[in-house]
Amino acid sequence: PGVKKVIPGRIYASDSRGFEIKVTRETQTGLKLVAKSDGSVQEVFLVVDKPDRARVREEITHLADEWAK
């Protein structure tokens, strides 16, 4: 809820292992995330209205913590 659009960004090769996703910064239109998985890193942009950004950020952090278990 609150996310209007998901825009995949660039994918990079990396030596990362496992899965991790985190919000890296706020943009003019929403939030920028970085998703890491085995051997790659991808930027993900979320279009989110300003009033919803803090809640969406908290939800992503909560879900990332759950996935890390």
mmCIF file as Biopython writes it, N, C-alpha, C and O atoms, coordinates in Angstrom:
data_model
#
loop_
_atom_site.group_PDB
_atom_site.id
_atom_site.type_symbol
_atom_site.label_atom_id
_atom_site.label_alt_id
_atom_site.label_comp_id
_atom_site.label_asym_id
_atom_site.label_entity_id
_atom_site.label_seq_id
_atom_site.pdbx_PDB_ins_code
_atom_site.Cartn_x
_atom_site.Cartn_y
_atom_site.Cartn_z
_atom_site.occupancy
_atom_site.B_iso_or_equiv
_atom_site.auth_seq_id
_atom_site.auth_asym_id
_atom_site.pdbx_PDB_model_num
ATOM 1   N N  . PRO A ? 1  ? 0.827  -1.202  0.000   1.0 0.0 1  A 1 
ATOM 2   C CA . PRO A ? 1  ? 0.000  0.000   0.000   1.0 0.0 1  A 1 
ATOM 3   C C  . PRO A ? 1  ? 0.871  1.267   0.000   1.0 0.0 1  A 1 
ATOM 4   O O  . PRO A ? 1  ? 1.869  1.335   0.718   1.0 0.0 1  A 1 
ATOM 5   N N  . GLY A ? 2  ? 0.497  2.249   -0.793  1.0 0.0 2  A 1 
ATOM 6   C CA . GLY A ? 2  ? 1.232  3.502   -0.861  1.0 0.0 2  A 1 
ATOM 7   C C  . GLY A ? 2  ? 2.210  3.566   -2.015  1.0 0.0 2  A 1 
ATOM 8   O O  . GLY A ? 2  ? 2.614  4.654   -2.425  1.0 0.0 2  A 1 
ATOM 9   N N  . VAL A ? 3  ? 2.599  2.412   -2.548  1.0 0.0 3  A 1 
ATOM 10  C CA . VAL A ? 3  ? 3.541  2.385   -3.664  1.0 0.0 3  A 1 
ATOM 11  C C  . VAL A ? 3  ? 2.738  2.464   -4.958  1.0 0.0 3  A 1 
ATOM 12  O O  . VAL A ? 3  ? 1.900  1.608   -5.238  1.0 0.0 3  A 1 
ATOM 13  N N  . LYS A ? 4  ? 3.008  3.509   -5.744  1.0 0.0 4  A 1 
ATOM 14  C CA . LYS A ? 4  ? 2.267  3.706   -6.985  1.0 0.0 4  A 1 
ATOM 15  C C  . LYS A ? 4  ? 2.912  2.996   -8.170  1.0 0.0 4  A 1 
ATOM 16  O O  . LYS A ? 4  ? 2.221  2.571   -9.096  1.0 0.0 4  A 1 
ATOM 17  N N  . LYS A ? 5  ? 4.244  2.870   -8.139  1.0 0.0 5  A 1 
ATOM 18  C CA . LYS A ? 5  ? 4.936  2.259   -9.264  1.0 0.0 5  A 1 
ATOM 19  C C  . LYS A ? 5  ? 6.275  1.713   -8.783  1.0 0.0 5  A 1 
ATOM 20  O O  . LYS A ? 5  ? 6.914  2.298   -7.909  1.0 0.0 5  A 1 
ATOM 21  N N  . VAL A ? 6  ? 6.694  0.590   -9.359  1.0 0.0 6  A 1 
ATOM 22  C CA . VAL A ? 6  ? 8.011  0.006   -9.112  1.0 0.0 6  A 1 
ATOM 23  C C  . VAL A ? 6  ? 8.778  0.074   -10.424 1.0 0.0 6  A 1 
ATOM 24  O O  . VAL A ? 6  ? 8.323  -0.436  -11.447 1.0 0.0 6  A 1 
ATOM 25  N N  . ILE A ? 7  ? 9.954  0.712   -10.385 1.0 0.0 7  A 1 
ATOM 26  C CA . ILE A ? 7  ? 10.758 0.882   -11.590 1.0 0.0 7  A 1 
ATOM 27  C C  . ILE A ? 7  ? 12.103 0.194   -11.376 1.0 0.0 7  A 1 
ATOM 28  O O  . ILE A ? 7  ? 12.904 0.651   -10.560 1.0 0.0 7  A 1 
ATOM 29  N N  . PRO A ? 8  ? 12.364 -0.905  -12.102 1.0 0.0 8  A 1 
ATOM 30  C CA . PRO A ? 8  ? 13.659 -1.561  -11.953 1.0 0.0 8  A 1 
ATOM 31  C C  . PRO A ? 8  ? 14.760 -0.681  -12.527 1.0 0.0 8  A 1 
ATOM 32  O O  . PRO A ? 8  ? 14.576 -0.015  -13.545 1.0 0.0 8  A 1 
ATOM 33  N N  . GLY A ? 9  ? 15.901 -0.690  -11.860 1.0 0.0 9  A 1 
ATOM 34  C CA . GLY A ? 9  ? 17.044 0.097   -12.306 1.0 0.0 9  A 1 
ATOM 35  C C  . GLY A ? 9  ? 18.159 -0.793  -12.819 1.0 0.0 9  A 1 
ATOM 36  O O  . GLY A ? 9  ? 17.924 -1.931  -13.225 1.0 0.0 9  A 1 
ATOM 37  N N  . ARG A ? 10 ? 19.370 -0.268  -12.798 1.0 0.0 10 A 1 
ATOM 38  C CA . ARG A ? 10 ? 20.532 -0.982  -13.317 1.0 0.0 10 A 1 
ATOM 39  C C  . ARG A ? 10 ? 20.849 -2.220  -12.478 1.0 0.0 10 A 1 
ATOM 40  O O  . ARG A ? 10 ? 20.575 -2.269  -11.279 1.0 0.0 10 A 1 
ATOM 41  N N  . ILE A ? 11 ? 21.429 -3.207  -13.136 1.0 0.0 11 A 1 
ATOM 42  C CA . ILE A ? 11 ? 21.892 -4.419  -12.475 1.0 0.0 11 A 1 
ATOM 43  C C  . ILE A ? 11 ? 23.408 -4.473  -12.610 1.0 0.0 11 A 1 
ATOM 44  O O  . ILE A ? 11 ? 23.958 -4.257  -13.689 1.0 0.0 11 A 1 
ATOM 45  N N  . TYR A ? 12 ? 24.068 -4.764  -11.505 1.0 0.0 12 A 1 
ATOM 46  C CA . TYR A ? 12 ? 25.515 -4.863  -11.474 1.0 0.0 12 A 1 
ATOM 47  C C  . TYR A ? 12 ? 25.924 -6.260  -11.027 1.0 0.0 12 A 1 
ATOM 48  O O  . TYR A ? 12 ? 25.221 -6.904  -10.247 1.0 0.0 12 A 1 
ATOM 49  N N  . ALA A ? 13 ? 27.059 -6.720  -11.523 1.0 0.0 13 A 1 
ATOM 50  C CA . ALA A ? 13 ? 27.636 -7.964  -11.013 1.0 0.0 13 A 1 
ATOM 51  C C  . ALA A ? 13 ? 28.279 -7.653  -9.666  1.0 0.0 13 A 1 
ATOM 52  O O  . ALA A ? 13 ? 28.789 -6.554  -9.448  1.0 0.0 13 A 1 
ATOM 53  N N  . SER A ? 14 ? 28.247 -8.624  -8.777  1.0 0.0 14 A 1 
ATOM 54  C CA . SER A ? 14 ? 28.790 -8.410  -7.436  1.0 0.0 14 A 1 
ATOM 55  C C  . SER A ? 14 ? 29.195 -9.753  -6.852  1.0 0.0 14 A 1 
ATOM 56  O O  . SER A ? 14 ? 28.852 -10.807 -7.386  1.0 0.0 14 A 1 
ATOM 57  N N  . ASP A ? 15 ? 29.922 -9.701  -5.761  1.0 0.0 15 A 1 
ATOM 58  C CA . ASP A ? 15 ? 30.301 -10.942 -5.084  1.0 0.0 15 A 1 
ATOM 59  C C  . ASP A ? 15 ? 29.384 -11.215 -3.889  1.0 0.0 15 A 1 
ATOM 60  O O  . ASP A ? 15 ? 29.740 -11.977 -2.990  1.0 0.0 15 A 1 
ATOM 61  N N  . SER A ? 16 ? 28.217 -10.598 -3.885  1.0 0.0 16 A 1 
ATOM 62  C CA . SER A ? 16 ? 27.278 -10.762 -2.767  1.0 0.0 16 A 1 
ATOM 63  C C  . SER A ? 16 ? 26.720 -12.182 -2.726  1.0 0.0 16 A 1 
ATOM 64  O O  . SER A ? 16 ? 26.599 -12.856 -3.749  1.0 0.0 16 A 1 
ATOM 65  N N  . ARG A ? 17 ? 26.386 -12.611 -1.515  1.0 0.0 17 A 1 
ATOM 66  C CA . ARG A ? 17 ? 25.777 -13.922 -1.293  1.0 0.0 17 A 1 
ATOM 67  C C  . ARG A ? 17 ? 24.519 -13.727 -0.464  1.0 0.0 17 A 1 
ATOM 68  O O  . ARG A ? 17 ? 24.466 -12.844 0.392   1.0 0.0 17 A 1 
ATOM 69  N N  . GLY A ? 18 ? 23.518 -14.538 -0.710  1.0 0.0 18 A 1 
ATOM 70  C CA . GLY A ? 18 ? 22.270 -14.401 0.030   1.0 0.0 18 A 1 
ATOM 71  C C  . GLY A ? 18 ? 21.419 -13.300 -0.572  1.0 0.0 18 A 1 
ATOM 72  O O  . GLY A ? 18 ? 21.683 -12.829 -1.678  1.0 0.0 18 A 1 
ATOM 73  N N  . PHE A ? 19 ? 20.393 -12.895 0.166   1.0 0.0 19 A 1 
ATOM 74  C CA . PHE A ? 19 ? 19.467 -11.871 -0.312  1.0 0.0 19 A 1 
ATOM 75  C C  . PHE A ? 19 ? 19.382 -10.751 0.708   1.0 0.0 19 A 1 
ATOM 76  O O  . PHE A ? 19 ? 19.307 -10.997 1.912   1.0 0.0 19 A 1 
ATOM 77  N N  . GLU A ? 20 ? 19.396 -9.523  0.220   1.0 0.0 20 A 1 
ATOM 78  C CA . GLU A ? 20 ? 19.259 -8.347  1.082   1.0 0.0 20 A 1 
ATOM 79  C C  . GLU A ? 20 ? 18.594 -7.248  0.270   1.0 0.0 20 A 1 
ATOM 80  O O  . GLU A ? 20 ? 18.870 -7.089  -0.919  1.0 0.0 20 A 1 
ATOM 81  N N  . ILE A ? 21 ? 17.726 -6.498  0.911   1.0 0.0 21 A 1 
ATOM 82  C CA . ILE A ? 21 ? 17.118 -5.338  0.261   1.0 0.0 21 A 1 
ATOM 83  C C  . ILE A ? 21 ? 17.065 -4.213  1.285   1.0 0.0 21 A 1 
ATOM 84  O O  . ILE A ? 21 ? 16.709 -4.432  2.443   1.0 0.0 21 A 1 
ATOM 85  N N  . LYS A ? 22 ? 17.422 -3.008  0.848   1.0 0.0 22 A 1 
ATOM 86  C CA . LYS A ? 22 ? 17.380 -1.876  1.779   1.0 0.0 22 A 1 
ATOM 87  C C  . LYS A ? 22 ? 17.101 -0.582  1.033   1.0 0.0 22 A 1 
ATOM 88  O O  . LYS A ? 22 ? 17.421 -0.439  -0.147  1.0 0.0 22 A 1 
ATOM 89  N N  . VAL A ? 23 ? 16.504 0.347   1.744   1.0 0.0 23 A 1 
ATOM 90  C CA . VAL A ? 23 ? 16.252 1.686   1.205   1.0 0.0 23 A 1 
ATOM 91  C C  . VAL A ? 23 ? 17.538 2.471   1.359   1.0 0.0 23 A 1 
ATOM 92  O O  . VAL A ? 23 ? 18.086 2.555   2.457   1.0 0.0 23 A 1 
ATOM 93  N N  . THR A ? 24 ? 18.029 3.050   0.263   1.0 0.0 24 A 1 
ATOM 94  C CA . THR A ? 24 ? 19.281 3.798   0.339   1.0 0.0 24 A 1 
ATOM 95  C C  . THR A ? 24 ? 19.067 5.303   0.434   1.0 0.0 24 A 1 
ATOM 96  O O  . THR A ? 24 ? 19.868 6.001   1.055   1.0 0.0 24 A 1 
ATOM 97  N N  . ARG A ? 25 ? 17.993 5.812   -0.176  1.0 0.0 25 A 1 
ATOM 98  C CA . ARG A ? 25 ? 17.740 7.248   -0.074  1.0 0.0 25 A 1 
ATOM 99  C C  . ARG A ? 25 ? 16.345 7.585   -0.572  1.0 0.0 25 A 1 
ATOM 100 O O  . ARG A ? 25 ? 15.663 6.774   -1.197  1.0 0.0 25 A 1 
ATOM 101 N N  . GLU A ? 26 ? 15.951 8.812   -0.268  1.0 0.0 26 A 1 
ATOM 102 C CA . GLU A ? 26 ? 14.692 9.341   -0.788  1.0 0.0 26 A 1 
ATOM 103 C C  . GLU A ? 26 ? 15.003 10.078  -2.082  1.0 0.0 26 A 1 
ATOM 104 O O  . GLU A ? 26 ? 16.034 10.742  -2.192  1.0 0.0 26 A 1 
ATOM 105 N N  . THR A ? 27 ? 14.108 9.959   -3.063  1.0 0.0 27 A 1 
ATOM 106 C CA . THR A ? 27 ? 14.261 10.667  -4.331  1.0 0.0 27 A 1 
ATOM 107 C C  . THR A ? 27 ? 13.141 11.702  -4.444  1.0 0.0 27 A 1 
ATOM 108 O O  . THR A ? 27 ? 12.308 11.819  -3.545  1.0 0.0 27 A 1 
ATOM 109 N N  . GLN A ? 28 ? 13.122 12.441  -5.535  1.0 0.0 28 A 1 
ATOM 110 C CA . GLN A ? 28 ? 12.065 13.443  -5.730  1.0 0.0 28 A 1 
ATOM 111 C C  . GLN A ? 28 ? 10.692 12.806  -5.819  1.0 0.0 28 A 1 
ATOM 112 O O  . GLN A ? 28 ? 9.693  13.411  -5.430  1.0 0.0 28 A 1 
ATOM 113 N N  . THR A ? 29 ? 10.641 11.574  -6.335  1.0 0.0 29 A 1 
ATOM 114 C CA . THR A ? 29 ? 9.347  10.923  -6.545  1.0 0.0 29 A 1 
ATOM 115 C C  . THR A ? 29 ? 9.067  9.778   -5.574  1.0 0.0 29 A 1 
ATOM 116 O O  . THR A ? 29 ? 7.973  9.213   -5.592  1.0 0.0 29 A 1 
ATOM 117 N N  . GLY A ? 30 ? 10.024 9.430   -4.738  1.0 0.0 30 A 1 
ATOM 118 C CA . GLY A ? 30 ? 9.790  8.309   -3.825  1.0 0.0 30 A 1 
ATOM 119 C C  . GLY A ? 30 ? 11.046 7.833   -3.130  1.0 0.0 30 A 1 
ATOM 120 O O  . GLY A ? 30 ? 11.729 8.603   -2.454  1.0 0.0 30 A 1 
ATOM 121 N N  . LEU A ? 31 ? 11.350 6.528   -3.304  1.0 0.0 31 A 1 
ATOM 122 C CA . LEU A ? 31 ? 12.469 5.905   -2.602  1.0 0.0 31 A 1 
ATOM 123 C C  . LEU A ? 31 ? 13.337 5.112   -3.578  1.0 0.0 31 A 1 
ATOM 124 O O  . LEU A ? 31 ? 12.849 4.562   -4.566  1.0 0.0 31 A 1 
ATOM 125 N N  . LYS A ? 32 ? 14.639 5.068   -3.275  1.0 0.0 32 A 1 
ATOM 126 C CA . LYS A ? 32 ? 15.565 4.234   -4.028  1.0 0.0 32 A 1 
ATOM 127 C C  . LYS A ? 32 ? 15.966 3.078   -3.131  1.0 0.0 32 A 1 
ATOM 128 O O  . LYS A ? 32 ? 16.346 3.280   -1.977  1.0 0.0 32 A 1 
ATOM 129 N N  . LEU A ? 33 ? 15.880 1.858   -3.667  1.0 0.0 33 A 1 
ATOM 130 C CA . LEU A ? 33 ? 16.274 0.666   -2.946  1.0 0.0 33 A 1 
ATOM 131 C C  . LEU A ? 33 ? 17.431 -0.002  -3.665  1.0 0.0 33 A 1 
ATOM 132 O O  . LEU A ? 33 ? 17.642 0.212   -4.859  1.0 0.0 33 A 1 
ATOM 133 N N  . VAL A ? 34 ? 18.178 -0.812  -2.928  1.0 0.0 34 A 1 
ATOM 134 C CA . VAL A ? 34 ? 19.189 -1.671  -3.513  1.0 0.0 34 A 1 
ATOM 135 C C  . VAL A ? 34 ? 18.861 -3.088  -3.083  1.0 0.0 34 A 1 
ATOM 136 O O  . VAL A ? 34 ? 18.734 -3.377  -1.893  1.0 0.0 34 A 1 
ATOM 137 N N  . ALA A ? 35 ? 18.726 -3.968  -4.064  1.0 0.0 35 A 1 
ATOM 138 C CA . ALA A ? 35 ? 18.447 -5.377  -3.798  1.0 0.0 35 A 1 
ATOM 139 C C  . ALA A ? 35 ? 19.680 -6.184  -4.186  1.0 0.0 35 A 1 
ATOM 140 O O  . ALA A ? 35 ? 20.170 -6.086  -5.311  1.0 0.0 35 A 1 
ATOM 141 N N  . LYS A ? 36 ? 20.182 -6.986  -3.236  1.0 0.0 36 A 1 
ATOM 142 C CA . LYS A ? 36 ? 21.355 -7.819  -3.490  1.0 0.0 36 A 1 
ATOM 143 C C  . LYS A ? 36 ? 20.934 -9.278  -3.441  1.0 0.0 36 A 1 
ATOM 144 O O  . LYS A ? 36 ? 20.183 -9.702  -2.563  1.0 0.0 36 A 1 
ATOM 145 N N  . SER A ? 37 ? 21.437 -10.027 -4.401  1.0 0.0 37 A 1 
ATOM 146 C CA . SER A ? 37 ? 21.196 -11.460 -4.444  1.0 0.0 37 A 1 
ATOM 147 C C  . SER A ? 37 ? 22.483 -12.108 -4.914  1.0 0.0 37 A 1 
ATOM 148 O O  . SER A ? 37 ? 23.439 -11.415 -5.260  1.0 0.0 37 A 1 
ATOM 149 N N  . ASP A ? 38 ? 22.515 -13.411 -4.929  1.0 0.0 38 A 1 
ATOM 150 C CA . ASP A ? 38 ? 23.744 -14.118 -5.288  1.0 0.0 38 A 1 
ATOM 151 C C  . ASP A ? 38 ? 24.330 -13.617 -6.600  1.0 0.0 38 A 1 
ATOM 152 O O  . ASP A ? 38 ? 23.791 -13.882 -7.674  1.0 0.0 38 A 1 
ATOM 153 N N  . GLY A ? 39 ? 25.434 -12.894 -6.504  1.0 0.0 39 A 1 
ATOM 154 C CA . GLY A ? 39 ? 26.162 -12.457 -7.682  1.0 0.0 39 A 1 
ATOM 155 C C  . GLY A ? 39 ? 25.661 -11.207 -8.365  1.0 0.0 39 A 1 
ATOM 156 O O  . GLY A ? 39 ? 26.202 -10.839 -9.408  1.0 0.0 39 A 1 
ATOM 157 N N  . SER A ? 40 ? 24.640 -10.523 -7.826  1.0 0.0 40 A 1 
ATOM 158 C CA . SER A ? 40 ? 24.166 -9.307  -8.495  1.0 0.0 40 A 1 
ATOM 159 C C  . SER A ? 40 ? 23.561 -8.313  -7.511  1.0 0.0 40 A 1 
ATOM 160 O O  . SER A ? 40 ? 23.131 -8.665  -6.413  1.0 0.0 40 A 1 
ATOM 161 N N  . VAL A ? 41 ? 23.547 -7.067  -7.947  1.0 0.0 41 A 1 
ATOM 162 C CA . VAL A ? 41 ? 22.945 -5.970  -7.192  1.0 0.0 41 A 1 
ATOM 163 C C  . VAL A ? 41 ? 22.061 -5.204  -8.168  1.0 0.0 41 A 1 
ATOM 164 O O  . VAL A ? 41 ? 22.482 -4.905  -9.286  1.0 0.0 41 A 1 
ATOM 165 N N  . GLN A ? 42 ? 20.835 -4.884  -7.750  1.0 0.0 42 A 1 
ATOM 166 C CA . GLN A ? 42 ? 19.939 -4.129  -8.621  1.0 0.0 42 A 1 
ATOM 167 C C  . GLN A ? 42 ? 19.363 -2.937  -7.888  1.0 0.0 42 A 1 
ATOM 168 O O  . GLN A ? 42 ? 18.952 -3.031  -6.731  1.0 0.0 42 A 1 
ATOM 169 N N  . GLU A ? 43 ? 19.340 -1.801  -8.593  1.0 0.0 43 A 1 
ATOM 170 C CA . GLU A ? 43 ? 18.648 -0.626  -8.088  1.0 0.0 43 A 1 
ATOM 171 C C  . GLU A ? 43 ? 17.162 -0.791  -8.362  1.0 0.0 43 A 1 
ATOM 172 O O  . GLU A ? 43 ? 16.771 -1.311  -9.406  1.0 0.0 43 A 1 
ATOM 173 N N  . VAL A ? 44 ? 16.335 -0.346  -7.421  1.0 0.0 44 A 1 
ATOM 174 C CA . VAL A ? 44 ? 14.883 -0.385  -7.591  1.0 0.0 44 A 1 
ATOM 175 C C  . VAL A ? 44 ? 14.344 0.963   -7.122  1.0 0.0 44 A 1 
ATOM 176 O O  . VAL A ? 44 ? 14.682 1.422   -6.031  1.0 0.0 44 A 1 
ATOM 177 N N  . PHE A ? 45 ? 13.518 1.588   -7.930  1.0 0.0 45 A 1 
ATOM 178 C CA . PHE A ? 45 ? 12.928 2.867   -7.574  1.0 0.0 45 A 1 
ATOM 179 C C  . PHE A ? 45 ? 11.441 2.682   -7.320  1.0 0.0 45 A 1 
ATOM 180 O O  . PHE A ? 45 ? 10.745 2.044   -8.110  1.0 0.0 45 A 1 
ATOM 181 N N  . LEU A ? 46 ? 10.959 3.235   -6.225  1.0 0.0 46 A 1 
ATOM 182 C CA . LEU A ? 46 ? 9.541  3.185   -5.893  1.0 0.0 46 A 1 
ATOM 183 C C  . LEU A ? 46 ? 8.961  4.584   -5.987  1.0 0.0 46 A 1 
ATOM 184 O O  . LEU A ? 46 ? 9.519  5.527   -5.427  1.0 0.0 46 A 1 
ATOM 185 N N  . VAL A ? 47 ? 7.856  4.728   -6.684  1.0 0.0 47 A 1 
ATOM 186 C CA . VAL A ? 47 ? 7.135  5.999   -6.726  1.0 0.0 47 A 1 
ATOM 187 C C  . VAL A ? 47 ? 6.141  5.954   -5.563  1.0 0.0 47 A 1 
ATOM 188 O O  . VAL A ? 47 ? 5.234  5.123   -5.524  1.0 0.0 47 A 1 
ATOM 189 N N  . VAL A ? 48 ? 6.344  6.885   -4.608  1.0 0.0 48 A 1 
ATOM 190 C CA . VAL A ? 48 ? 5.542  6.912   -3.380  1.0 0.0 48 A 1 
ATOM 191 C C  . VAL A ? 48 ? 5.241  8.368   -3.043  1.0 0.0 48 A 1 
ATOM 192 O O  . VAL A ? 48 ? 6.139  9.209   -3.086  1.0 0.0 48 A 1 
ATOM 193 N N  . ASP A ? 49 ? 3.991  8.675   -2.708  1.0 0.0 49 A 1 
ATOM 194 C CA . ASP A ? 49 ? 3.644  10.032  -2.281  1.0 0.0 49 A 1 
ATOM 195 C C  . ASP A ? 49 ? 4.369  10.362  -0.981  1.0 0.0 49 A 1 
ATOM 196 O O  . ASP A ? 49 ? 4.603  9.481   -0.154  1.0 0.0 49 A 1 
ATOM 197 N N  . LYS A ? 50 ? 4.725  11.639  -0.801  1.0 0.0 50 A 1 
ATOM 198 C CA . LYS A ? 50 ? 5.475  12.071  0.390   1.0 0.0 50 A 1 
ATOM 199 C C  . LYS A ? 50 ? 4.860  11.614  1.710   1.0 0.0 50 A 1 
ATOM 200 O O  . LYS A ? 50 ? 5.593  11.142  2.580   1.0 0.0 50 A 1 
ATOM 201 N N  . PRO A ? 51 ? 3.551  11.735  1.893   1.0 0.0 51 A 1 
ATOM 202 C CA . PRO A ? 51 ? 2.985  11.334  3.193   1.0 0.0 51 A 1 
ATOM 203 C C  . PRO A ? 51 ? 3.155  9.838   3.507   1.0 0.0 51 A 1 
ATOM 204 O O  . PRO A ? 51 ? 3.111  9.444   4.673   1.0 0.0 51 A 1 
ATOM 205 N N  . ASP A ? 52 ? 3.348  9.013   2.482   1.0 0.0 52 A 1 
ATOM 206 C CA . ASP A ? 52 ? 3.461  7.565   2.682   1.0 0.0 52 A 1 
ATOM 207 C C  . ASP A ? 52 ? 4.893  7.063   2.783   1.0 0.0 52 A 1 
ATOM 208 O O  . ASP A ? 52 ? 5.102  5.894   3.107   1.0 0.0 52 A 1 
ATOM 209 N N  . ARG A ? 53 ? 5.870  7.893   2.521   1.0 0.0 53 A 1 
ATOM 210 C CA . ARG A ? 53 ? 7.261  7.429   2.407   1.0 0.0 53 A 1 
ATOM 211 C C  . ARG A ? 53 ? 7.818  6.835   3.698   1.0 0.0 53 A 1 
ATOM 212 O O  . ARG A ? 53 ? 8.465  5.789   3.655   1.0 0.0 53 A 1 
ATOM 213 N N  . ALA A ? 54 ? 7.588  7.465   4.826   1.0 0.0 54 A 1 
ATOM 214 C CA . ALA A ? 54 ? 8.126  6.939   6.087   1.0 0.0 54 A 1 
ATOM 215 C C  . ALA A ? 54 ? 7.532  5.567   6.388   1.0 0.0 54 A 1 
ATOM 216 O O  . ALA A ? 54 ? 8.245  4.662   6.822   1.0 0.0 54 A 1 
ATOM 217 N N  . ARG A ? 55 ? 6.241  5.412   6.163   1.0 0.0 55 A 1 
ATOM 218 C CA . ARG A ? 55 ? 5.590  4.128   6.440   1.0 0.0 55 A 1 
ATOM 219 C C  . ARG A ? 55 ? 6.098  3.043   5.492   1.0 0.0 55 A 1 
ATOM 220 O O  . ARG A ? 55 ? 6.350  1.918   5.923   1.0 0.0 55 A 1 
ATOM 221 N N  . VAL A ? 56 ? 6.251  3.368   4.204   1.0 0.0 56 A 1 
ATOM 222 C CA . VAL A ? 56 ? 6.741  2.394   3.235   1.0 0.0 56 A 1 
ATOM 223 C C  . VAL A ? 56 ? 8.177  2.001   3.575   1.0 0.0 56 A 1 
ATOM 224 O O  . VAL A ? 56 ? 8.532  0.825   3.499   1.0 0.0 56 A 1 
ATOM 225 N N  . ARG A ? 57 ? 9.005  2.977   3.950   1.0 0.0 57 A 1 
ATOM 226 C CA . ARG A ? 57 ? 10.391 2.700   4.344   1.0 0.0 57 A 1 
ATOM 227 C C  . ARG A ? 57 ? 10.427 1.744   5.531   1.0 0.0 57 A 1 
ATOM 228 O O  . ARG A ? 57 ? 11.198 0.784   5.532   1.0 0.0 57 A 1 
ATOM 229 N N  . GLU A ? 58 ? 9.602  1.999   6.533   1.0 0.0 58 A 1 
ATOM 230 C CA . GLU A ? 58 ? 9.550  1.126   7.717   1.0 0.0 58 A 1 
ATOM 231 C C  . GLU A ? 58 ? 9.091  -0.276  7.354   1.0 0.0 58 A 1 
ATOM 232 O O  . GLU A ? 58 ? 9.625  -1.255  7.875   1.0 0.0 58 A 1 
ATOM 233 N N  . GLU A ? 59 ? 8.118  -0.384  6.476   1.0 0.0 59 A 1 
ATOM 234 C CA . GLU A ? 59 ? 7.614  -1.695  6.069   1.0 0.0 59 A 1 
ATOM 235 C C  . GLU A ? 59 ? 8.685  -2.488  5.320   1.0 0.0 59 A 1 
ATOM 236 O O  . GLU A ? 59 ? 8.832  -3.690  5.537   1.0 0.0 59 A 1 
ATOM 237 N N  . ILE A ? 60 ? 9.423  -1.825  4.452   1.0 0.0 60 A 1 
ATOM 238 C CA . ILE A ? 60 ? 10.504 -2.500  3.724   1.0 0.0 60 A 1 
ATOM 239 C C  . ILE A ? 60 ? 11.574 -2.979  4.697   1.0 0.0 60 A 1 
ATOM 240 O O  . ILE A ? 60 ? 12.062 -4.103  4.579   1.0 0.0 60 A 1 
ATOM 241 N N  . THR A ? 61 ? 11.940 -2.139  5.654   1.0 0.0 61 A 1 
ATOM 242 C CA . THR A ? 61 ? 12.932 -2.524  6.655   1.0 0.0 61 A 1 
ATOM 243 C C  . THR A ? 61 ? 12.444 -3.717  7.462   1.0 0.0 61 A 1 
ATOM 244 O O  . THR A ? 61 ? 13.209 -4.645  7.723   1.0 0.0 61 A 1 
ATOM 245 N N  . HIS A ? 62 ? 11.187 -3.699  7.855   1.0 0.0 62 A 1 
ATOM 246 C CA . HIS A ? 62 ? 10.611 -4.808  8.619   1.0 0.0 62 A 1 
ATOM 247 C C  . HIS A ? 62 ? 10.624 -6.104  7.799   1.0 0.0 62 A 1 
ATOM 248 O O  . HIS A ? 62 ? 11.005 -7.157  8.310   1.0 0.0 62 A 1 
ATOM 249 N N  . LEU A ? 63 ? 10.214 -6.028  6.548   1.0 0.0 63 A 1 
ATOM 250 C CA . LEU A ? 63 ? 10.202 -7.221  5.694   1.0 0.0 63 A 1 
ATOM 251 C C  . LEU A ? 63 ? 11.613 -7.745  5.452   1.0 0.0 63 A 1 
ATOM 252 O O  . LEU A ? 63 ? 11.829 -8.956  5.449   1.0 0.0 63 A 1 
ATOM 253 N N  . ALA A ? 64 ? 12.570 -6.849  5.249   1.0 0.0 64 A 1 
ATOM 254 C CA . ALA A ? 64 ? 13.965 -7.262  5.039   1.0 0.0 64 A 1 
ATOM 255 C C  . ALA A ? 64 ? 14.500 -7.985  6.258   1.0 0.0 64 A 1 
ATOM 256 O O  . ALA A ? 64 ? 15.224 -8.971  6.124   1.0 0.0 64 A 1 
ATOM 257 N N  . ASP A ? 65 ? 14.153 -7.507  7.454   1.0 0.0 65 A 1 
ATOM 258 C CA . ASP A ? 65 ? 14.569 -8.174  8.685   1.0 0.0 65 A 1 
ATOM 259 C C  . ASP A ? 65 ? 13.959 -9.569  8.786   1.0 0.0 65 A 1 
ATOM 260 O O  . ASP A ? 65 ? 14.624 -10.514 9.212   1.0 0.0 65 A 1 
ATOM 261 N N  . GLU A ? 66 ? 12.698 -9.694  8.396   1.0 0.0 66 A 1 
ATOM 262 C CA . GLU A ? 66 ? 12.017 -10.997 8.433   1.0 0.0 66 A 1 
ATOM 263 C C  . GLU A ? 66 ? 12.670 -11.978 7.451   1.0 0.0 66 A 1 
ATOM 264 O O  . GLU A ? 66 ? 12.858 -13.151 7.775   1.0 0.0 66 A 1 
ATOM 265 N N  . TRP A ? 67 ? 13.014 -11.493 6.248   1.0 0.0 67 A 1 
ATOM 266 C CA . TRP A ? 67 ? 13.623 -12.362 5.239   1.0 0.0 67 A 1 
ATOM 267 C C  . TRP A ? 67 ? 15.012 -12.809 5.655   1.0 0.0 67 A 1 
ATOM 268 O O  . TRP A ? 67 ? 15.466 -13.882 5.255   1.0 0.0 67 A 1 
ATOM 269 N N  . ALA A ? 68 ? 15.703 -11.980 6.470   1.0 0.0 68 A 1 
ATOM 270 C CA . ALA A ? 68 ? 17.070 -12.301 6.894   1.0 0.0 68 A 1 
ATOM 271 C C  . ALA A ? 68 ? 17.091 -13.427 7.919   1.0 0.0 68 A 1 
ATOM 272 O O  . ALA A ? 68 ? 18.142 -14.024 8.152   1.0 0.0 68 A 1 
ATOM 273 N N  . LYS A ? 69 ? 15.970 -13.725 8.527   1.0 0.0 69 A 1 
ATOM 274 C CA . LYS A ? 69 ? 15.926 -14.775 9.562   1.0 0.0 69 A 1 
ATOM 275 C C  . LYS A ? 69 ? 16.000 -16.153 8.961   1.0 0.0 69 A 1 
ATOM 276 O O  . LYS A ? 69 ? 15.975 -17.146 9.687   1.0 0.0 69 A 1 
#
